[in-house]
Amino acid sequence: MNYELSNDMNINAQLRYEGERDDKDFSNFIVQRVQLPAFTLLIFPLRNKIFSYLMLTGRIENLFDKKYEEVLYYGTLRRSFYAGINLNL
């Protein structure tokens, strides 16, 4: 979903769904196949144009603080906030 609040401000909503998938467990001498559970993430990017040459950007990922793994035993970030500035000279 994309909402343009004005010519200078934009808010976006992204839904990411990853279904169950196979992986391998290398934690012991016998490699076993495991199935990682499905997960859904909600991501909110936004941008606000302050001047013709300056834009502020931000993003909230994993809004509901879901614990998940994309690869077995590799941690992922929980709720995360990002901010940035785009400067066009």
Backbone as XML, in Angstrom:
<?xml version="1.0"?>
<chain id="A" units="angstrom">
  <residue number="1" name="MET">
    <atom name="N" x="0.838" y="-1.169" z="0.000"/>
    <atom name="CA" x="0.000" y="0.000" z="0.000"/>
    <atom name="C" x="0.884" y="1.233" z="0.000"/>
  </residue>
  <residue number="2" name="ASN">
    <atom name="N" x="0.475" y="2.216" z="-0.717"/>
    <atom name="CA" x="1.229" y="3.447" z="-0.793"/>
    <atom name="C" x="0.273" y="4.618" z="-0.622"/>
  </residue>
  <residue number="3" name="TYR">
    <atom name="N" x="0.566" y="5.501" z="0.338"/>
    <atom name="CA" x="-0.256" y="6.682" z="0.569"/>
    <atom name="C" x="0.594" y="7.921" z="0.362"/>
  </residue>
  <residue number="4" name="GLU">
    <atom name="N" x="0.148" y="8.776" z="-0.531"/>
    <atom name="CA" x="0.823" y="10.048" z="-0.734"/>
    <atom name="C" x="0.015" y="11.096" z="0.018"/>
  </residue>
  <residue number="5" name="LEU">
    <atom name="N" x="0.514" y="11.499" z="1.175"/>
    <atom name="CA" x="-0.210" y="12.443" z="2.021"/>
    <atom name="C" x="-0.201" y="13.846" z="1.436"/>
  </residue>
  <residue number="6" name="SER">
    <atom name="N" x="0.861" y="14.183" z="0.734"/>
    <atom name="CA" x="0.964" y="15.451" z="-0.003"/>
    <atom name="C" x="1.987" y="15.228" z="-1.103"/>
  </residue>
  <residue number="7" name="ASN">
    <atom name="N" x="2.284" y="16.259" z="-1.859"/>
    <atom name="CA" x="3.308" y="16.119" z="-2.896"/>
    <atom name="C" x="4.684" y="15.845" z="-2.296"/>
  </residue>
  <residue number="8" name="ASP">
    <atom name="N" x="4.856" y="16.192" z="-1.024"/>
    <atom name="CA" x="6.153" y="16.084" z="-0.389"/>
    <atom name="C" x="6.267" y="14.939" z="0.617"/>
  </residue>
  <residue number="9" name="MET">
    <atom name="N" x="5.158" y="14.294" z="0.975"/>
    <atom name="CA" x="5.213" y="13.240" z="1.996"/>
    <atom name="C" x="4.555" y="11.963" z="1.498"/>
  </residue>
  <residue number="10" name="ASN">
    <atom name="N" x="5.233" y="10.859" z="1.722"/>
    <atom name="CA" x="4.771" y="9.557" z="1.257"/>
    <atom name="C" x="4.967" y="8.534" z="2.361"/>
  </residue>
  <residue number="11" name="ILE">
    <atom name="N" x="3.944" y="7.738" z="2.613"/>
    <atom name="CA" x="4.007" y="6.636" z="3.580"/>
    <atom name="C" x="3.659" y="5.361" z="2.843"/>
  </residue>
  <residue number="12" name="ASN">
    <atom name="N" x="4.332" y="4.287" z="3.204"/>
    <atom name="CA" x="4.176" y="3.026" z="2.514"/>
    <atom name="C" x="3.981" y="1.930" z="3.546"/>
  </residue>
  <residue number="13" name="ALA">
    <atom name="N" x="3.273" y="0.885" z="3.210"/>
    <atom name="CA" x="3.132" y="-0.285" z="4.073"/>
    <atom name="C" x="3.442" y="-1.517" z="3.241"/>
  </residue>
  <residue number="14" name="GLN">
    <atom name="N" x="4.342" y="-2.333" z="3.755"/>
    <atom name="CA" x="4.735" y="-3.548" z="3.047"/>
    <atom name="C" x="4.517" y="-4.741" z="3.963"/>
  </residue>
  <residue number="15" name="LEU">
    <atom name="N" x="3.951" y="-5.773" z="3.420"/>
    <atom name="CA" x="3.730" y="-7.013" z="4.150"/>
    <atom name="C" x="4.592" y="-8.088" z="3.498"/>
  </residue>
  <residue number="16" name="ARG">
    <atom name="N" x="5.458" y="-8.703" z="4.278"/>
    <atom name="CA" x="6.342" y="-9.748" z="3.754"/>
    <atom name="C" x="5.983" y="-11.070" z="4.416"/>
  </residue>
  <residue number="17" name="TYR">
    <atom name="N" x="5.603" y="-12.040" z="3.604"/>
    <atom name="CA" x="5.283" y="-13.373" z="4.106"/>
    <atom name="C" x="6.296" y="-14.363" z="3.548"/>
  </residue>
  <residue number="18" name="GLU">
    <atom name="N" x="6.852" y="-15.160" z="4.425"/>
    <atom name="CA" x="7.788" y="-16.216" z="4.025"/>
    <atom name="C" x="7.213" y="-17.526" z="4.559"/>
  </residue>
  <residue number="19" name="GLY">
    <atom name="N" x="6.903" y="-18.450" z="3.675"/>
    <atom name="CA" x="6.301" y="-19.720" z="4.072"/>
    <atom name="C" x="7.315" y="-20.675" z="4.678"/>
  </residue>
  <residue number="20" name="GLU">
    <atom name="N" x="6.829" y="-21.814" z="5.129"/>
    <atom name="CA" x="7.725" y="-22.841" z="5.663"/>
    <atom name="C" x="8.724" y="-23.249" z="4.590"/>
  </residue>
  <residue number="21" name="ARG">
    <atom name="N" x="9.955" y="-23.514" z="5.018"/>
    <atom name="CA" x="10.978" y="-23.910" z="4.057"/>
    <atom name="C" x="11.971" y="-24.852" z="4.722"/>
  </residue>
  <residue number="22" name="ASP">
    <atom name="N" x="12.614" y="-25.668" z="3.912"/>
    <atom name="CA" x="13.581" y="-26.645" z="4.398"/>
    <atom name="C" x="14.940" y="-25.998" z="4.619"/>
  </residue>
  <residue number="23" name="ASP">
    <atom name="N" x="15.648" y="-26.496" z="5.617"/>
    <atom name="CA" x="17.015" y="-26.073" z="5.899"/>
    <atom name="C" x="17.762" y="-27.279" z="6.444"/>
  </residue>
  <residue number="24" name="LYS">
    <atom name="N" x="19.045" y="-27.144" z="6.669"/>
    <atom name="CA" x="19.849" y="-28.237" z="7.217"/>
    <atom name="C" x="20.450" y="-27.791" z="8.533"/>
  </residue>
  <residue number="25" name="ASP">
    <atom name="N" x="20.464" y="-28.716" z="9.495"/>
    <atom name="CA" x="21.029" y="-28.465" z="10.816"/>
    <atom name="C" x="22.423" y="-29.077" z="10.851"/>
  </residue>
  <residue number="26" name="PHE">
    <atom name="N" x="23.457" y="-28.233" z="10.867"/>
    <atom name="CA" x="24.842" y="-28.694" z="10.883"/>
    <atom name="C" x="25.433" y="-28.637" z="12.291"/>
  </residue>
  <residue number="27" name="SER">
    <atom name="N" x="24.607" y="-28.560" z="13.325"/>
    <atom name="CA" x="25.112" y="-28.360" z="14.681"/>
    <atom name="C" x="25.756" y="-29.614" z="15.288"/>
  </residue>
  <residue number="28" name="ASN">
    <atom name="N" x="25.564" y="-30.777" z="14.683"/>
    <atom name="CA" x="26.230" y="-31.977" z="15.182"/>
    <atom name="C" x="26.808" y="-32.747" z="13.987"/>
  </residue>
  <residue number="29" name="PHE">
    <atom name="N" x="27.358" y="-33.914" z="14.224"/>
    <atom name="CA" x="28.035" y="-34.662" z="13.167"/>
    <atom name="C" x="27.084" y="-35.252" z="12.135"/>
  </residue>
  <residue number="30" name="ILE">
    <atom name="N" x="25.845" y="-35.446" z="12.506"/>
    <atom name="CA" x="24.844" y="-35.978" z="11.577"/>
    <atom name="C" x="23.991" y="-34.804" z="11.084"/>
  </residue>
  <residue number="31" name="VAL">
    <atom name="N" x="24.080" y="-34.491" z="9.812"/>
    <atom name="CA" x="23.316" y="-33.376" z="9.239"/>
    <atom name="C" x="21.859" y="-33.804" z="9.120"/>
  </residue>
  <residue number="32" name="GLN">
    <atom name="N" x="20.995" y="-32.998" z="9.709"/>
    <atom name="CA" x="19.569" y="-33.307" z="9.676"/>
    <atom name="C" x="18.826" y="-32.215" z="8.921"/>
  </residue>
  <residue number="33" name="ARG">
    <atom name="N" x="17.800" y="-32.629" z="8.223"/>
    <atom name="CA" x="16.928" y="-31.658" z="7.556"/>
    <atom name="C" x="15.893" y="-31.177" z="8.575"/>
  </residue>
  <residue number="34" name="VAL">
    <atom name="N" x="15.680" y="-29.881" z="8.580"/>
    <atom name="CA" x="14.679" y="-29.292" z="9.479"/>
    <atom name="C" x="13.787" y="-28.377" z="8.651"/>
  </residue>
  <residue number="35" name="GLN">
    <atom name="N" x="12.654" y="-28.061" z="9.203"/>
    <atom name="CA" x="11.740" y="-27.149" z="8.523"/>
    <atom name="C" x="11.591" y="-25.885" z="9.370"/>
  </residue>
  <residue number="36" name="LEU">
    <atom name="N" x="11.925" y="-24.761" z="8.774"/>
    <atom name="CA" x="11.782" y="-23.485" z="9.463"/>
    <atom name="C" x="10.338" y="-23.013" z="9.351"/>
  </residue>
  <residue number="37" name="PRO">
    <atom name="N" x="9.800" y="-22.448" z="10.418"/>
    <atom name="CA" x="8.394" y="-22.022" z="10.385"/>
    <atom name="C" x="8.184" y="-20.778" z="9.521"/>
  </residue>
  <residue number="38" name="ALA">
    <atom name="N" x="6.973" y="-20.592" z="9.102"/>
    <atom name="CA" x="6.592" y="-19.414" z="8.314"/>
    <atom name="C" x="6.602" y="-18.176" z="9.210"/>
  </residue>
  <residue number="39" name="PHE">
    <atom name="N" x="6.774" y="-17.007" z="8.594"/>
    <atom name="CA" x="6.683" y="-15.759" z="9.345"/>
    <atom name="C" x="6.154" y="-14.653" z="8.445"/>
  </residue>
  <residue number="40" name="THR">
    <atom name="N" x="5.598" y="-13.638" z="9.082"/>
    <atom name="CA" x="5.065" y="-12.468" z="8.383"/>
    <atom name="C" x="5.629" y="-11.225" z="9.047"/>
  </residue>
  <residue number="41" name="LEU">
    <atom name="N" x="6.142" y="-10.310" z="8.243"/>
    <atom name="CA" x="6.702" y="-9.062" z="8.756"/>
    <atom name="C" x="5.938" y="-7.878" z="8.175"/>
  </residue>
  <residue number="42" name="LEU">
    <atom name="N" x="5.822" y="-6.829" z="8.966"/>
    <atom name="CA" x="5.197" y="-5.588" z="8.520"/>
    <atom name="C" x="6.266" y="-4.499" z="8.513"/>
  </residue>
  <residue number="43" name="ILE">
    <atom name="N" x="6.411" y="-3.826" z="7.380"/>
    <atom name="CA" x="7.460" y="-2.828" z="7.178"/>
    <atom name="C" x="6.798" y="-1.512" z="6.763"/>
  </residue>
  <residue number="44" name="PHE">
    <atom name="N" x="7.216" y="-0.420" z="7.393"/>
    <atom name="CA" x="6.677" y="0.907" z="7.088"/>
    <atom name="C" x="7.784" y="1.867" z="6.667"/>
  </residue>
  <residue number="45" name="PRO">
    <atom name="N" x="8.013" y="2.040" z="5.362"/>
    <atom name="CA" x="8.929" y="3.095" z="4.921"/>
    <atom name="C" x="8.180" y="4.424" z="4.746"/>
  </residue>
  <residue number="46" name="LEU">
    <atom name="N" x="8.867" y="5.521" z="4.954"/>
    <atom name="CA" x="8.263" y="6.824" z="4.722"/>
    <atom name="C" x="9.334" y="7.801" z="4.246"/>
  </residue>
  <residue number="47" name="ARG">
    <atom name="N" x="8.887" y="8.852" z="3.589"/>
    <atom name="CA" x="9.809" y="9.898" z="3.140"/>
    <atom name="C" x="9.084" y="11.229" z="3.181"/>
  </residue>
  <residue number="48" name="ASN">
    <atom name="N" x="9.865" y="12.257" z="3.452"/>
    <atom name="CA" x="9.307" y="13.596" z="3.538"/>
    <atom name="C" x="10.284" y="14.559" z="2.887"/>
  </residue>
  <residue number="49" name="LYS">
    <atom name="N" x="9.835" y="15.220" z="1.837"/>
    <atom name="CA" x="10.672" y="16.187" z="1.126"/>
    <atom name="C" x="10.558" y="17.526" z="1.844"/>
  </residue>
  <residue number="50" name="ILE">
    <atom name="N" x="11.677" y="17.983" z="2.400"/>
    <atom name="CA" x="11.697" y="19.235" z="3.155"/>
    <atom name="C" x="11.897" y="20.423" z="2.212"/>
  </residue>
  <residue number="51" name="PHE">
    <atom name="N" x="12.915" y="20.330" z="1.379"/>
    <atom name="CA" x="13.208" y="21.331" z="0.352"/>
    <atom name="C" x="13.382" y="20.597" z="-0.966"/>
  </residue>
  <residue number="52" name="SER">
    <atom name="N" x="13.569" y="21.322" z="-2.049"/>
    <atom name="CA" x="13.756" y="20.675" z="-3.354"/>
    <atom name="C" x="15.029" y="19.833" z="-3.386"/>
  </residue>
  <residue number="53" name="TYR">
    <atom name="N" x="15.960" y="20.104" z="-2.510"/>
    <atom name="CA" x="17.242" y="19.387" z="-2.482"/>
    <atom name="C" x="17.414" y="18.487" z="-1.253"/>
  </residue>
  <residue number="54" name="LEU">
    <atom name="N" x="16.444" y="18.461" z="-0.338"/>
    <atom name="CA" x="16.592" y="17.713" z="0.919"/>
    <atom name="C" x="15.374" y="16.835" z="1.186"/>
  </residue>
  <residue number="55" name="MET">
    <atom name="N" x="15.628" y="15.535" z="1.393"/>
    <atom name="CA" x="14.555" y="14.601" z="1.702"/>
    <atom name="C" x="14.946" y="13.768" z="2.926"/>
  </residue>
  <residue number="56" name="LEU">
    <atom name="N" x="14.029" y="13.661" z="3.874"/>
    <atom name="CA" x="14.220" y="12.796" z="5.038"/>
    <atom name="C" x="13.532" y="11.462" z="4.767"/>
  </residue>
  <residue number="57" name="THR">
    <atom name="N" x="14.189" y="10.377" z="5.118"/>
    <atom name="CA" x="13.611" y="9.052" z="4.925"/>
    <atom name="C" x="13.657" y="8.289" z="6.244"/>
  </residue>
  <residue number="58" name="GLY">
    <atom name="N" x="12.770" y="7.355" z="6.386"/>
    <atom name="CA" x="12.744" y="6.513" z="7.573"/>
    <atom name="C" x="12.056" y="5.199" z="7.271"/>
  </residue>
  <residue number="59" name="ARG">
    <atom name="N" x="12.296" y="4.235" z="8.143"/>
    <atom name="CA" x="11.695" y="2.915" z="7.934"/>
    <atom name="C" x="11.609" y="2.198" z="9.283"/>
  </residue>
  <residue number="60" name="ILE">
    <atom name="N" x="10.493" y="1.548" z="9.512"/>
    <atom name="CA" x="10.323" y="0.659" z="10.659"/>
    <atom name="C" x="10.144" y="-0.737" z="10.092"/>
  </residue>
  <residue number="61" name="GLU">
    <atom name="N" x="11.005" y="-1.656" z="10.489"/>
    <atom name="CA" x="10.901" y="-3.042" z="10.026"/>
    <atom name="C" x="10.501" y="-3.929" z="11.195"/>
  </residue>
  <residue number="62" name="ASN">
    <atom name="N" x="9.748" y="-4.968" z="10.904"/>
    <atom name="CA" x="9.293" y="-5.935" z="11.905"/>
    <atom name="C" x="8.509" y="-5.210" z="13.003"/>
  </residue>
  <residue number="63" name="LEU">
    <atom name="N" x="7.506" y="-4.491" z="12.593"/>
    <atom name="CA" x="6.737" y="-3.629" z="13.496"/>
    <atom name="C" x="6.218" y="-4.362" z="14.729"/>
  </residue>
  <residue number="64" name="PHE">
    <atom name="N" x="5.781" y="-5.601" z="14.591"/>
    <atom name="CA" x="5.208" y="-6.339" z="15.716"/>
    <atom name="C" x="6.247" y="-7.161" z="16.469"/>
  </residue>
  <residue number="65" name="ASP">
    <atom name="N" x="7.540" y="-6.922" z="16.199"/>
    <atom name="CA" x="8.640" y="-7.526" z="16.941"/>
    <atom name="C" x="8.598" y="-9.054" z="16.913"/>
  </residue>
  <residue number="66" name="LYS">
    <atom name="N" x="8.358" y="-9.603" z="15.744"/>
    <atom name="CA" x="8.269" y="-11.054" z="15.550"/>
    <atom name="C" x="9.653" y="-11.686" z="15.594"/>
  </residue>
  <residue number="67" name="LYS">
    <atom name="N" x="9.820" y="-12.759" z="16.360"/>
    <atom name="CA" x="11.074" y="-13.497" z="16.387"/>
    <atom name="C" x="11.027" y="-14.533" z="15.266"/>
  </residue>
  <residue number="68" name="TYR">
    <atom name="N" x="12.032" y="-14.504" z="14.382"/>
    <atom name="CA" x="12.028" y="-15.397" z="13.223"/>
    <atom name="C" x="13.460" y="-15.683" z="12.798"/>
  </residue>
  <residue number="69" name="GLU">
    <atom name="N" x="13.627" y="-16.704" z="11.964"/>
    <atom name="CA" x="14.927" y="-17.057" z="11.400"/>
    <atom name="C" x="14.765" y="-17.261" z="9.904"/>
  </residue>
  <residue number="70" name="GLU">
    <atom name="N" x="15.629" y="-16.617" z="9.124"/>
    <atom name="CA" x="15.645" y="-16.868" z="7.688"/>
    <atom name="C" x="16.537" y="-18.066" z="7.381"/>
  </residue>
  <residue number="71" name="VAL">
    <atom name="N" x="17.571" y="-18.243" z="8.191"/>
    <atom name="CA" x="18.491" y="-19.384" z="8.108"/>
    <atom name="C" x="18.628" y="-19.924" z="9.524"/>
  </residue>
  <residue number="72" name="LEU">
    <atom name="N" x="18.629" y="-21.232" z="9.684"/>
    <atom name="CA" x="18.676" y="-21.867" z="11.002"/>
    <atom name="C" x="19.878" y="-21.382" z="11.808"/>
  </residue>
  <residue number="73" name="TYR">
    <atom name="N" x="19.640" y="-20.947" z="13.042"/>
    <atom name="CA" x="20.633" y="-20.490" z="14.018"/>
    <atom name="C" x="21.283" y="-19.151" z="13.674"/>
  </residue>
  <residue number="74" name="TYR">
    <atom name="N" x="20.825" y="-18.465" z="12.648"/>
    <atom name="CA" x="21.323" y="-17.127" z="12.348"/>
    <atom name="C" x="20.275" y="-16.134" z="12.821"/>
  </residue>
  <residue number="75" name="GLY">
    <atom name="N" x="20.631" y="-15.342" z="13.783"/>
    <atom name="CA" x="19.691" y="-14.398" z="14.352"/>
    <atom name="C" x="19.299" y="-13.300" z="13.376"/>
  </residue>
  <residue number="76" name="THR">
    <atom name="N" x="18.133" y="-12.771" z="13.545"/>
    <atom name="CA" x="17.652" y="-11.643" z="12.753"/>
    <atom name="C" x="17.284" y="-10.520" z="13.709"/>
  </residue>
  <residue number="77" name="LEU">
    <atom name="N" x="17.248" y="-9.324" z="13.196"/>
    <atom name="CA" x="16.893" y="-8.179" z="14.027"/>
    <atom name="C" x="15.426" y="-8.244" z="14.417"/>
  </residue>
  <residue number="78" name="ARG">
    <atom name="N" x="15.142" y="-7.762" z="15.592"/>
    <atom name="CA" x="13.753" y="-7.668" z="16.013"/>
    <atom name="C" x="13.201" y="-6.366" z="15.417"/>
  </residue>
  <residue number="79" name="ARG">
    <atom name="N" x="12.436" y="-5.610" z="16.141"/>
    <atom name="CA" x="11.911" y="-4.347" z="15.615"/>
    <atom name="C" x="13.092" y="-3.409" z="15.378"/>
  </residue>
  <residue number="80" name="SER">
    <atom name="N" x="13.141" y="-2.809" z="14.193"/>
    <atom name="CA" x="14.282" y="-1.967" z="13.823"/>
    <atom name="C" x="13.792" y="-0.638" z="13.257"/>
  </residue>
  <residue number="81" name="PHE">
    <atom name="N" x="14.539" y="0.418" z="13.555"/>
    <atom name="CA" x="14.233" y="1.757" z="13.067"/>
    <atom name="C" x="15.426" y="2.271" z="12.268"/>
  </residue>
  <residue number="82" name="TYR">
    <atom name="N" x="15.157" y="2.855" z="11.118"/>
    <atom name="CA" x="16.204" y="3.409" z="10.262"/>
    <atom name="C" x="15.810" y="4.825" z="9.868"/>
  </residue>
  <residue number="83" name="ALA">
    <atom name="N" x="16.798" y="5.690" z="9.754"/>
    <atom name="CA" x="16.558" y="7.059" z="9.318"/>
    <atom name="C" x="17.675" y="7.485" z="8.382"/>
  </residue>
  <residue number="84" name="GLY">
    <atom name="N" x="17.347" y="8.373" z="7.451"/>
    <atom name="CA" x="18.356" y="8.839" z="6.513"/>
    <atom name="C" x="18.016" y="10.203" z="5.958"/>
  </residue>
  <residue number="85" name="ILE">
    <atom name="N" x="19.015" y="10.785" z="5.331"/>
    <atom name="CA" x="18.867" y="12.088" z="4.679"/>
    <atom name="C" x="19.387" y="11.961" z="3.254"/>
  </residue>
  <residue number="86" name="ASN">
    <atom name="N" x="18.600" y="12.386" z="2.294"/>
    <atom name="CA" x="19.033" y="12.455" z="0.894"/>
    <atom name="C" x="19.246" y="13.913" z="0.543"/>
  </residue>
  <residue number="87" name="LEU">
    <atom name="N" x="20.451" y="14.220" z="0.093"/>
    <atom name="CA" x="20.796" y="15.578" z="-0.253"/>
    <atom name="C" x="21.211" y="15.616" z="-1.715"/>
  </residue>
  <residue number="88" name="ASN">
    <atom name="N" x="20.478" y="16.362" z="-2.531"/>
    <atom name="CA" x="20.779" y="16.513" z="-3.963"/>
    <atom name="C" x="21.343" y="17.903" z="-4.211"/>
  </residue>
  <residue number="89" name="LEU">
    <atom name="N" x="22.591" y="17.940" z="-4.602"/>
    <atom name="CA" x="23.227" y="19.245" z="-4.852"/>
    <atom name="C" x="23.277" y="19.546" z="-6.330"/>
  </residue>
</chain>
